[in-house]
Amino acid sequence: MNKNNSLLNGSNSKATQLFDGVVIFTQVVNSGSFVSAATATGHSNSYISKEINKLESRLGVRLLNRTTRSISLTPEGRVYFEQCQQLVLDAQGAMATLNQSQLTPHGTLKISCPISFSQEHLHNIISDYMRLYPEVDLVLDLNDRQVDLIQDGFDLVIRATDKLAESSLVSRRIYRCKSYTVASKAYLAKAGWPTRPEQLVEHQCICYSNLTAPNRWHYQNKSGDDIYVDVHCKLLCNSASMELAMVLADKGICRLPEFAMAQAMKNNELEVLFEDYPAPIINVYAIYPSRKHLSPKVRSFIDLLVKNMPKGGKLNSAK
């Protein structure tokens, strides 16, 4: 028998009383008085008082200091309140999630996504979503710029990065792939083929401006030692599609995630450099404001994303 289940079966167990009075207690603290708590919950003052007394008796500690005009938390009461408050919020969130799951997605869903990722992976997902949820209107902002999810009014942002910045926003990884350093055959024939990352300083490089340090390219050798190369940005831009176009036009060397150049690699139009160095991993995330009260339109889109992304991400070799 499960140990946790056995706690509920003993005749002398207090497990069945575990949450008795918790909601009333948190309401009293948040309301600031027994009278206000009674009004908020629809109970009498005497009922509120009796519930708090029973809770304190069961716990064996005093939770509240009472005077004729005010109440205040004891040190033990403050610790208990912080834990109980989170329990109540979690329970409310679970109820909201259950209720929302019964709702049909509707309204307008505003999404930001990198152009190259949308071209490779989003077409079928958007088509399926429109078919499954006809009451939702979609607004797609397809570009590589960094957007402010809250300030710009997005419901969901899809972003690719090797390291996600610290944020209060919620993120869920939906895809992963390798990133490669590439050039065209014609460029390499003219400028020479670098065999070590340090030799990139002798070449024209095409850099992605949305990175914190676009011209500082990071590599690791087989031993895991870090290598940083400050390259010359012959072209600095914020579009992976433009970067790829310039590489194919023989204008320099670039680093791109696999999804941004999948077709060009299939067509054998690119040469991958430094294949004896570990390829960095790029993660793609769905980012949204909060898990709490997540709307059905957003939840259903995230579920569809996760369902349709390649399992485990693409980590195939370049060749």
Secondary structure, DSSP 8 states (H G I E B T S, - for coil): --HHHHHTT-TT--GGGTTTTHHHHHHHHHHSSHHHHHHHHT--HHHHHHHHHHHHHHHTS--EEE-SS-EEE-HHHHHHHHHHHHHHHHHHHHHHHHHHTTS---EEEEEEE-HHHIIIIIHHHHHHHHHH-TTEEEEEEE-SS---TTTTT-SEEEEEESS----SSEEEEEEEEEEEEEE-HHHHHHH---SSGGGGGGSEEEEETTSSSTTEEEEE-TT--EEEEE-EEEEEES-HHHHHHHHHTT--EEEEEGGGSHHHHHTT--EEE-TTS---EEEEEEEES-STT--HHHHHHHHHHHHHS-TT-------
